[in-house]
Amino acid sequence: MAAAVLCLTVRLALDTPGIALASEDGSAARKVYSDSVAAKYYAHFDDAAPFLPSNAATDTGQFIDPKSVPTAAYCGHCHEESHKEWRQSAHANSFRAPWYQKNVKLLIDTKGLEYSRHCEGCHNPIALTTGTITKGVEQKRSSDEDGVTCMACHAMRQGDKRGTGSYVLSQPAVMVDEVGKPVYGEVSDLEILSHLDRHSKAVMSGFMKSAEFCASCHKAALPKTLNDYKWQRALFVYDEWQMSSFAKQSPLPFYTKDTVSTCQTCHMVREPLTLRDPGAKAGTLASHRWVGANTLLPTYYKYDAQLARTKAFLSTNVFNVDLFAMEKPGRPVAAPLGSVPVTIAPRDVLTVSVVIQNKGAAHSHVPEQRDMYESWLHFKVTDAAGAVLTDSGYLNPDGSLDERAHSFTNRLINGQGTLNEHHEVWTNRVVAYNNTIQSGRSQIVRYQFRVPDAAKSPLTISAEVEYRRFNQHFIDWAMGRQHYDQPIVTMAARTRKFTVGTTAPDMATGPADNKEWMRWNNYGIALLDAQQYEESAAAFTKVTALRPEYADAQTNIALAKFQAQHYNESRAALEKALSLSPGNARAEYYLALVERNEGDLDAAIQNLRQVVEKFPDSRDARRELGFSYYQQHHYDLAREQYERLQDIDPDDLAAHYNLSLIYRRLGMKDKAALEAASFADQKDDPSANAYAFEYLKNHTEISEQNTPWHTHVDLPASADELGTPHAPTPGATQIPALP
């Protein structure tokens, strides 16, 4: 009742100026509007799909009258807390941010206004679905300031997993009548507060609470309609989540979680109310800040609360940085550091292995449009006098990143073999390399340097994962500045000190250290991803000694051995894993691969069926089971698995290819042709690798990033320099993070 009274003081009922009377049937008016738009709308690609290259659609196929879309301010009359949080979010500012505007203008100037629908399907859904993104229409709309406004989400009733705006937007309604029929137009606060159940039915759905809801936009492709080339996957945050331990839909992650976490679990945490909001429960509200990784937006708009929450989100339990190992040529590796003695002498050439674990994100780091983010490892060694022995990942005076730094990014290359440095995704041809870290996995980064004669003991070795929202070159271009300051967040860090001489083991551990078995496990995972299979198996063997009951350690050994094509050893490890954990789906999955490799398809199918029974949404198990059935010529059974796989991921390449064969064998020629066409469009273009080679040939400073494992070497050019501590590039400095 208190909330109702307070809302009524803000806005009274139907006689308030500027409020359109609610209508139970807006279909006639909508048709009039839609027909008027359609008469002058330039679809360009397909009149039956007017929003291409976006996959967006409306419930009736008609355009939506913008006057029928309640504004965010209207919703904010009662939902004050939600509105305040939303206003500071990336959703609310998705269209108006100047860097976004600069990039989209480049697309429009290059290809045409209609191509920008590919972007606006997710950055400005109301502008798209109202039909205003077309030639001859003023491109300044009242809704532009609101980006992904309230009704852009709360009027979605369904979507699919293709992404690129693959939602269906209904004509918004803030209320239903007594029989559940939508009431269109703005309804008075009094009427809504008198029928909160009807309001909830109109604006909330079970679909909104699912990760699939977010997949509509947080998964995207670059279709041929955009690039005049071929289909290319652009971002796949949903897929990464679905295959991670957070979703609990796959048996294959290296670690397991106790409960399921969706996108909303992490990005819409419940927070105490500071303002009125009838949507709150027990004094808390699911946050509409959607805190993630955008630190520049709240800095630019001076949203201090949003910036503070974003920095805290990024620096809390996302990564673990482990200074894991040190080695000298011809000597055994000292690992894990802190648990073993280490001896260092002047003129020693040391190689330090840093292991970065992505433990707190349900997707890769960095996610989404990876070319525009900038996150890197800053590795530095100093002596007691402050002399710098080596420094990788520093910032130059102009704010640009050390070009040889290990950065968690990719490089998007165009048909000229040059970098798409302004996010010109419509000219992408190939990814030169991809250094991102998947959820639950680890990455190893090695640094080699020499200890000078003059080095003063002790040596301090530090490694920090740094992050800023945009690649500095991109944001300088977007903002038209020589250097545009961005906040820099240290997401995780680790420092250790070593005596020039012998450093005794320090068994003390703290929040910065994992348990020893996990340190070895993460090291093994990193070696596995670096394709160092025997070394990986050796690391996992260390885990079995420290934790003999841990079945996954045996499975990890088996995986390393399988990749090295040592199938008998792989089987032995898997059998050991299953003796420790009978029915373990992860071990059963890999055992099936070994069995199939040995020619025992019946046994492989039996194990894969058991995995699918426990994990029905495992895309890997469905894919392998379908292929095993195909090998036995059980085409109907194979078809069933691949079609189910397409329910999980409509763009699975193996499903397209194999279904094209299966449908043909089953006499379903039309379906076979469709799948064959999808496969031809979505498969990699092998000739595009030439563009990557051209780029890497001309950029030797980063070419090593394309190799599965490498070492960042910083050694003096001659023996005469041994007594002089190394200094980074002249003038290099660490630009501090903004407060």
Secondary structure as the mmCIF struct_conf table of DSSP 4:
data_model
#
loop_
_struct_conf.conf_type_id
_struct_conf.id
_struct_conf.beg_label_comp_id
_struct_conf.beg_label_asym_id
_struct_conf.beg_label_seq_id
_struct_conf.end_label_comp_id
_struct_conf.end_label_asym_id
_struct_conf.end_label_seq_id
HELX_RH_AL_P HELX_RH_AL_P1 ALA A 2 VAL A 10
BEND BEND1 ALA A 13 ALA A 13
TURN_TY1_P TURN_TY1_P1 LEU A 14 ASP A 15
BEND BEND2 THR A 16 THR A 16
TURN_TY1_P TURN_TY1_P2 PRO A 17 GLY A 18
HELX_LH_PP_P HELX_LH_PP_P1 ILE A 19 ALA A 22
STRN STRN1 SER A 23 SER A 23
BEND BEND3 GLU A 24 GLU A 24
HELX_RH_AL_P HELX_RH_AL_P2 SER A 27 ALA A 38
TURN_TY1_P TURN_TY1_P3 ALA A 39 LYS A 40
BEND BEND4 HIS A 44 PHE A 45
TURN_TY1_P TURN_TY1_P4 ASP A 47 ALA A 48
BEND BEND5 ALA A 49 ALA A 49
TURN_TY1_P TURN_TY1_P5 PRO A 50 PRO A 53
BEND BEND6 SER A 54 SER A 54
STRN STRN2 ALA A 57 THR A 58
BEND BEND7 ASP A 59 GLN A 62
HELX_RH_3T_P HELX_RH_3T_P1 PRO A 66 SER A 68
BEND BEND8 VAL A 69 VAL A 69
HELX_RH_AL_P HELX_RH_AL_P3 ALA A 72 GLY A 76
TURN_TY1_P TURN_TY1_P6 HIS A 77 CYS A 78
HELX_RH_AL_P HELX_RH_AL_P4 GLU A 80 ARG A 87
TURN_TY1_P TURN_TY1_P7 GLN A 88 GLN A 88
BEND BEND9 SER A 89 SER A 89
TURN_TY1_P TURN_TY1_P8 ALA A 90 ARG A 96
HELX_RH_AL_P HELX_RH_AL_P5 PRO A 98 LYS A 111
HELX_RH_3T_P HELX_RH_3T_P2 LEU A 113 SER A 116
HELX_RH_AL_P HELX_RH_AL_P6 ARG A 117 HIS A 123
HELX_RH_AL_P HELX_RH_AL_P7 PRO A 125 THR A 129
TURN_TY1_P TURN_TY1_P9 THR A 130 GLY A 131
BEND BEND10 ILE A 133 THR A 134
TURN_TY1_P TURN_TY1_P10 LYS A 135 GLY A 136
BEND BEND11 VAL A 137 VAL A 137
BEND BEND12 GLN A 139 GLN A 139
HELX_RH_3T_P HELX_RH_3T_P3 SER A 142 ASP A 146
BEND BEND13 GLY A 147 VAL A 148
HELX_RH_AL_P HELX_RH_AL_P8 CYS A 150 HIS A 154
TURN_TY1_P TURN_TY1_P11 ALA A 155 ALA A 155
STRN STRN3 MET A 156 GLY A 159
TURN_TY1_P TURN_TY1_P12 LYS A 161 ARG A 162
BEND BEND14 THR A 164 GLY A 165
STRN STRN4 TYR A 167 LEU A 169
HELX_LH_PP_P HELX_LH_PP_P2 SER A 170 PRO A 172
STRN STRN5 ALA A 173 VAL A 176
TURN_TY1_P TURN_TY1_P13 GLU A 178 VAL A 179
BEND BEND15 GLY A 180 GLY A 180
STRN STRN6 PRO A 182 TYR A 184
STRN STRN7 GLY A 185 GLY A 185
HELX_RH_AL_P HELX_RH_AL_P9 ASP A 189 SER A 194
HELX_RH_AL_P HELX_RH_AL_P10 LEU A 196 VAL A 203
HELX_RH_3T_P HELX_RH_3T_P4 GLY A 206 LYS A 209
BEND BEND16 SER A 210 SER A 210
HELX_RH_AL_P HELX_RH_AL_P11 ALA A 211 ALA A 215
TURN_TY1_P TURN_TY1_P14 SER A 216 CYS A 217
BEND BEND17 HIS A 218 HIS A 218
STRN STRN8 LYS A 219 LEU A 222
HELX_RH_AL_P HELX_RH_AL_P12 LYS A 224 ASN A 227
BEND BEND18 ASP A 228 TYR A 229
STRN STRN9 GLN A 232 PHE A 236
HELX_RH_AL_P HELX_RH_AL_P13 VAL A 237 GLN A 242
TURN_TY1_P TURN_TY1_P15 MET A 243 MET A 243
BEND BEND19 SER A 244 SER A 244
TURN_TY1_P TURN_TY1_P16 SER A 245 LYS A 248
BEND BEND20 PRO A 251 PRO A 251
BEND BEND21 PRO A 253 TYR A 255
BEND BEND22 ASP A 258 THR A 259
HELX_RH_AL_P HELX_RH_AL_P14 CYS A 263 HIS A 267
BEND BEND23 MET A 268 MET A 268
STRN STRN10 ARG A 270 PRO A 272
BEND BEND24 THR A 274 LEU A 275
TURN_TY1_P TURN_TY1_P17 PRO A 278 GLY A 279
STRN STRN11 LYS A 281 LYS A 281
TURN_TY1_P TURN_TY1_P18 ALA A 282 GLY A 283
STRN STRN12 THR A 284 ALA A 286
BEND BEND25 HIS A 288 ARG A 289
BEND BEND26 GLY A 292 ALA A 293
HELX_RH_AL_P HELX_RH_AL_P15 LEU A 296 TYR A 300
TURN_TY1_P TURN_TY1_P19 TYR A 301 LYS A 302
HELX_RH_AL_P HELX_RH_AL_P16 ASP A 304 LEU A 314
TURN_TY1_P TURN_TY1_P20 SER A 315 SER A 315
BEND BEND27 THR A 316 VAL A 318
STRN STRN13 PHE A 319 GLU A 327
TURN_TY1_P TURN_TY1_P21 PRO A 329 GLY A 330
BEND BEND28 ARG A 331 ARG A 331
STRN STRN14 ALA A 334 ALA A 334
BEND BEND29 PRO A 336 PRO A 336
TURN_TY1_P TURN_TY1_P22 LEU A 337 GLY A 338
BEND BEND30 SER A 339 VAL A 340
STRN STRN15 VAL A 342 ILE A 344
TURN_TY1_P TURN_TY1_P23 PRO A 346 ARG A 347
STRN STRN16 VAL A 349 ASN A 358
BEND BEND31 GLY A 360 GLY A 360
BEND BEND32 ALA A 362 HIS A 363
STRN STRN17 HIS A 365 HIS A 365
BEND BEND33 VAL A 366 VAL A 366
BEND BEND34 GLU A 368 GLN A 369
TURN_TY1_P TURN_TY1_P24 ARG A 370 MET A 372
STRN STRN18 GLU A 374 THR A 382
TURN_TY1_P TURN_TY1_P25 ALA A 384 ALA A 385
STRN STRN19 VAL A 388 SER A 392
BEND BEND35 GLY A 393 GLY A 393
STRN STRN20 LEU A 395 LEU A 395
TURN_TY1_P TURN_TY1_P26 PRO A 397 ASP A 398
BEND BEND36 GLY A 399 GLY A 399
STRN STRN21 LEU A 401 LEU A 401
TURN_TY1_P TURN_TY1_P27 GLU A 403 ARG A 404
BEND BEND37 ALA A 405 ALA A 405
STRN STRN22 HIS A 406 SER A 407
BEND BEND38 PHE A 408 PHE A 408
STRN STRN23 ASN A 410 ASN A 414
TURN_TY1_P TURN_TY1_P28 GLY A 415 GLN A 416
BEND BEND39 GLY A 417 GLY A 417
STRN STRN24 LEU A 419 LEU A 419
TURN_TY1_P TURN_TY1_P29 GLU A 421 HIS A 422
HELX_RH_3T_P HELX_RH_3T_P5 VAL A 425 THR A 427
STRN STRN25 ASN A 428 ASN A 434
STRN STRN26 ILE A 437 ILE A 437
TURN_TY1_P TURN_TY1_P30 SER A 439 GLY A 440
STRN STRN27 SER A 442 ARG A 450
TURN_TY1_P TURN_TY1_P31 ASP A 453 ALA A 454
HELX_LH_PP_P HELX_LH_PP_P3 ALA A 455 LYS A 456
BEND BEND40 SER A 457 SER A 457
HELX_LH_PP_P HELX_LH_PP_P4 PRO A 458 PRO A 458
STRN STRN28 LEU A 459 ARG A 468
BEND BEND41 ARG A 469 PHE A 470
HELX_RH_AL_P HELX_RH_AL_P17 GLN A 472 MET A 479
TURN_TY1_P TURN_TY1_P32 GLY A 480 GLY A 480
BEND BEND42 GLN A 482 GLN A 482
STRN STRN29 VAL A 489 PHE A 498
BEND BEND43 VAL A 500 VAL A 500
STRN STRN30 GLY A 501 THR A 503
HELX_LH_PP_P HELX_LH_PP_P5 ALA A 504 PRO A 505
TURN_TY1_P TURN_TY1_P33 PRO A 511 ALA A 512
HELX_RH_AL_P HELX_RH_AL_P18 GLU A 516 ASP A 529
TURN_TY1_P TURN_TY1_P34 ALA A 530 GLN A 531
HELX_RH_AL_P HELX_RH_AL_P19 TYR A 533 LEU A 546
TURN_TY1_P TURN_TY1_P35 PRO A 548 GLU A 549
HELX_RH_AL_P HELX_RH_AL_P20 ALA A 551 GLN A 563
TURN_TY1_P TURN_TY1_P36 ALA A 564 GLN A 565
HELX_RH_AL_P HELX_RH_AL_P21 TYR A 567 LEU A 580
BEND BEND44 SER A 581 SER A 581
TURN_TY1_P TURN_TY1_P37 PRO A 582 GLY A 583
HELX_RH_AL_P HELX_RH_AL_P22 ALA A 585 ASN A 597
TURN_TY1_P TURN_TY1_P38 GLU A 598 GLY A 599
HELX_RH_AL_P HELX_RH_AL_P23 LEU A 601 LYS A 614
TURN_TY1_P TURN_TY1_P39 PRO A 616 ASP A 617
HELX_RH_AL_P HELX_RH_AL_P24 ARG A 619 GLN A 631
TURN_TY1_P TURN_TY1_P40 GLN A 632 HIS A 633
HELX_RH_AL_P HELX_RH_AL_P25 TYR A 635 ILE A 648
TURN_TY1_P TURN_TY1_P41 PRO A 650 ASP A 651
HELX_RH_AL_P HELX_RH_AL_P26 LEU A 653 ARG A 665
TURN_TY1_P TURN_TY1_P42 LEU A 666 GLY A 667
HELX_RH_AL_P HELX_RH_AL_P27 LYS A 669 GLN A 682
BEND BEND45 LYS A 683 LYS A 683
HELX_RH_3T_P HELX_RH_3T_P6 PRO A 686 ALA A 688
HELX_RH_AL_P HELX_RH_AL_P28 ASN A 689 ASN A 698
HELX_RH_AL_P HELX_RH_AL_P29 THR A 700 SER A 703
HELX_RH_3T_P HELX_RH_3T_P7 GLU A 704 ASN A 706
BEND BEND46 THR A 707 TRP A 709
STRN STRN31 THR A 711 ASP A 714
BEND BEND47 ALA A 717 SER A 718
HELX_RH_3T_P HELX_RH_3T_P8 ALA A 719 GLU A 721
TURN_TY1_P TURN_TY1_P43 LEU A 722 GLY A 723
BEND BEND48 THR A 724 THR A 724
BEND BEND49 THR A 729 THR A 729
TURN_TY1_P TURN_TY1_P44 PRO A 730 GLY A 731
STRN STRN32 THR A 733 THR A 733
HELX_LH_PP_P HELX_LH_PP_P6 ILE A 735 LEU A 738
#
